[in-house]
Amino acid sequence: MLRRIVIWLVIVTAGMAVAGAAKARHRHQIDATPFSHAPCSVLSGRPCTPTFCSVFNHGPCIPEIDYPYGENLQLTIESVPPDDDKAKYVKPDHDLDTIGDLFAELRSCWSPPPADAAKQGMQITVRFSFKRSGEIIASPRLTFATAGVSADIRDTYLKAINASLDACVPLKFSGDLAGALAGRPIAIRYVDNRDLGTQSGTP
């Protein structure tokens, strides 16, 4: 009889331990993607990964992060930067040492096509990689363009992208950044958000 009681107590204790662990896991969910762009707020009572967003920010509060080295780098460049982001379009006055420096340099390089050859709202994405020397390994490869535009419009923007990058390279990387970026793919989405009025560059 005593043996049965002991076995029953062991089973009950084990069951309570399992239930408690499950409840603890439910209370403390583990975020498996700590570097994800998770919306956050200065009012949330918890640190926002990786920084807080301003309550005056228009749109979703999603902070821009410096992607870990080795990940595919993705960047959007607008022809007319928003007032809140103008500082991100200023060319760094020192050797590029961070991903943020690289993004700022690439933004400052962009010169869109003349208005009479452009298309309002045009989006085009290219992909390429850098050498350690700061030069581009090969010509940027077109991976996306706004649907329905003519081949001439695509070519016009691709030429503007190549000319803008050619005017900036070789970029001056620090030793650490050069080693980390060499051969890593970077995708840049160019958005022509200028108010062009009546355009000749229609599809």
C-alpha positions in Angstrom: 0.0 0.0 0.0 2.8 2.4 1.0 4.6 1.6 -2.3 1.4 2.6 -4.3 1.2 5.9 -2.4 4.8 6.7 -3.1 4.4 5.9 -6.8 1.2 8.1 -7.0 3.0 11.0 -5.3 5.9 10.7 -7.8 3.5 10.8 -10.7 1.5 13.8 -9.3 4.8 15.7 -8.6 6.1 15.0 -12.1 2.7 16.1 -13.7 2.8 19.4 -11.7 6.4 20.1 -12.8 5.5 19.5 -16.5 2.4 21.8 -16.2 4.4 24.5 -14.5 7.1 24.4 -17.2 4.5 24.7 -19.9 2.8 27.6 -18.1 6.2 29.4 -17.8 6.9 28.9 -21.5 3.5 30.3 -22.3 4.1 33.4 -20.1 7.6 34.0 -21.5 7.5 33.5 -25.3 11.0 33.4 -26.8 11.4 35.5 -29.9 13.4 33.4 -32.3 14.1 36.3 -34.6 15.6 39.0 -32.4 16.8 41.0 -35.5 13.4 41.0 -37.1 11.6 44.3 -37.9 9.1 44.0 -35.2 6.9 47.0 -34.6 7.6 48.8 -31.4 6.8 51.9 -29.4 8.3 54.2 -26.9 5.2 53.6 -24.8 5.7 49.8 -24.7 7.6 49.5 -21.4 10.2 47.2 -23.0 13.3 47.8 -25.1 12.6 48.1 -28.8 15.0 46.1 -30.9 17.3 47.7 -31.6 16.2 51.3 -30.9 13.1 53.3 -30.0 11.0 54.9 -32.8 9.7 58.4 -32.4 6.0 59.0 -31.6 6.1 61.6 -34.3 7.1 59.1 -36.9 4.5 58.9 -39.7 3.7 55.3 -40.5 4.6 52.0 -38.9 7.2 52.3 -36.1 9.8 49.9 -37.6 13.4 50.9 -36.9 16.1 50.6 -39.5 18.8 48.2 -38.4 22.3 47.5 -39.5 22.0 44.0 -40.9 24.4 41.4 -39.5 27.4 40.8 -41.7 26.9 38.0 -44.1 23.1 38.6 -44.7 21.8 39.9 -48.0 21.8 43.7 -47.7 18.7 45.5 -48.9 18.3 49.2 -49.4 15.6 51.6 -50.7 16.7 54.9 -52.2 14.1 57.6 -53.0 14.8 60.4 -55.5 13.3 62.9 -53.0 14.0 61.8 -49.5 11.4 62.4 -46.8 12.2 65.3 -44.4 12.7 62.9 -41.6 15.3 60.9 -43.5 17.4 63.6 -45.2 20.3 63.0 -42.8 20.5 59.4 -44.1 21.2 60.9 -47.6 24.3 62.8 -46.6 27.6 61.5 -47.8 29.8 60.4 -44.9 33.0 62.5 -44.4 35.1 59.5 -43.4 36.0 56.0 -44.5 32.9 53.8 -44.5 33.0 51.6 -41.4 29.4 50.5 -40.9 26.5 49.3 -43.0 24.8 52.6 -42.1 27.8 54.5 -43.6 27.5 52.3 -46.8 23.8 53.0 -47.1 24.3 56.8 -46.7 27.1 56.8 -49.3 24.9 54.9 -51.8 21.9 57.2 -51.2 24.1 60.3 -51.7 25.3 58.9 -55.0 21.9 58.6 -56.7 21.1 61.0 -59.6 17.8 60.2 -61.2 17.2 60.6 -65.0 16.1 64.0 -66.3 12.4 64.7 -65.7 11.6 64.6 -69.5 12.9 61.1 -69.7 11.6 59.8 -66.4 8.4 58.2 -65.2 6.8 59.2 -61.9 6.5 56.4 -59.4 9.0 54.2 -61.3 10.6 51.5 -59.2 13.6 49.5 -60.3 15.8 47.1 -58.3 19.4 46.0 -59.1 21.7 43.6 -57.4 25.5 43.6 -57.2 28.5 43.0 -55.0 31.6 45.0 -54.0 35.3 44.0 -54.0 37.5 44.7 -51.0 38.8 47.7 -52.9 35.4 49.3 -53.0 34.9 48.6 -56.7 31.8 46.8 -58.1 32.5 43.2 -59.1 30.3 43.3 -62.2 27.6 45.5 -63.7 24.5 45.7 -61.5 21.9 43.2 -62.6 18.3 44.2 -63.0 16.0 42.1 -60.8 12.8 44.1 -60.8 11.1 47.0 -62.7 7.7 48.5 -62.5 5.2 46.4 -64.5 4.0 47.9 -67.8 6.8 50.3 -68.5 8.6 50.3 -71.8 12.1 48.9 -72.4 13.3 52.4 -73.1 12.2 53.6 -69.6 13.9 50.6 -68.0 17.1 51.2 -70.0 17.0 54.9 -69.0 16.9 54.1 -65.3 19.5 51.4 -65.6 21.8 53.8 -67.3 21.2 56.4 -64.6 22.0 53.8 -61.9 25.2 52.7 -63.6 26.3 56.3 -64.1 25.6 57.2 -60.5 27.5 54.2 -59.1 30.4 54.8 -61.5 30.7 58.3 -60.2 31.0 57.1 -56.7 33.2 54.0 -56.9 35.6 53.0 -55.6 34.1 53.4 -52.2 36.5 53.9 -49.3 35.9 51.0 -46.9 37.6 50.5 -43.6 39.6 47.3 -43.4 37.0 45.5 -41.3 34.0 46.6 -43.5 35.9 45.7 -46.7 36.5 42.2 -45.4 33.0 41.7 -44.3 31.3 43.0 -47.4 33.5 41.6 -50.2 31.4 39.4 -52.4 28.2 39.9 -50.4 25.1 40.6 -52.5 23.4 44.0 -52.0 20.0 44.8 -53.5 19.0 48.4 -54.0 15.5 49.5 -54.9 15.3 52.9 -56.5 12.0 54.7 -56.2 11.4 57.8 -58.3 8.9 59.7 -56.1 9.4 63.1 -57.8 6.4 65.1 -58.9 7.1 65.1 -62.6 3.8 66.5 -63.8 3.2 65.7 -67.5 5.8 63.2 -68.6 7.0 62.2 -72.0 8.3 58.9 -70.6 5.0 57.0 -70.6 4.9 53.3 -71.3 
